[in-house]
């Protein structure tokens, strides 16, 4: 299981601040932060700790198997983001 951020995301960085494994992207200051429509959770790095869920001020983070039907598209968006960007390890190694 991993967590998924859905379209109601307001790019508040409170989820980024509490993530113990640095799996939420893009971060403020990243080149693509301003143009990104929302934040994304790297499923290869997420440890399912639930910290981001509790920190999100707009309840935009769900376990992948509990994403509300109206936000099903978020699963594909998250996958596409990391397919284009690579995982955290790939980006920092480059």
N, C-alpha and C positions, 0 to 999 in steps of 0.2 A: 504494500500500500504506500501511497504517497499523497501529499496534499496538492490541491489545485486551486489557483486563484482565478476567480471568475470576473466577468465584465463589470461588476459593481465596484471594482477596485478603484481607489482614488489616488493610488501611488503614494500614500502616506508611508513613511519609512519605519513605522513602529514595528512592523513584522521583520524587517531587515535587522533592526537593532537587537531583537531577542533571539534570532536564529543562531543556535550554537555551532552550526556547521557551514554557515555562509552559503546557503543554497538558493537564496532569493535574488533575482536579477531582473532588470538592470538596477544598479545602485545609483543614488544621487552622485553626480560627478562623472559617471560613465558617459561616453559619447552618445549612446543611444537612449539615455534616460529621458530626456526631454521629448523625444519623438515617440517613445513607446506609449501605447495606449493603456497598458497596465503592467503589473509586475508578474513574474513567472517563477515557479519553484522547480528546480532541477531534480527530477525523480531519481537520478543516479547518485545524488548526494544527500537528499532528504532522509532523515532518520526517524520520521514520524513522531516527533516529540510533542507536537500539539502547541508549542509555544507561540507560533505565528497566529494560530486560530484565536487564541485568547487575546492577543495583542491587536488584532485587526479591528479598527473602529467602525467598520461598515459591514462586518460579517461576510466578507467576500472570499473566505478560504474554507474549503471543504475537503474531506477525505475523497479520493478519486471515485470511490464507489458510492458516495452520497451526494455527488454534484446534482443539484436540482435540474430537472429535465430542461427547463428553459435555458440553462447554461451548459448543456452538453457540448456545444461548440468549443468551450474553454479547454476541454481535454485535447482536442486537435491543435488549438492555438498554442498550448503549452508545449506540445510535442514539436510543432513546427519551429517555435522559437529556439529550442535547444538543438534542433537539427541544423538550423542556420548558424547558430552561435557556437556549437560544440558544448561539451560539458564544462564545468568549472575547471576540472583538471586540465582539459585540453586548452582552454583559454589562457590559463596562467602559465602553462608550459611553453606556449608559443612565444 
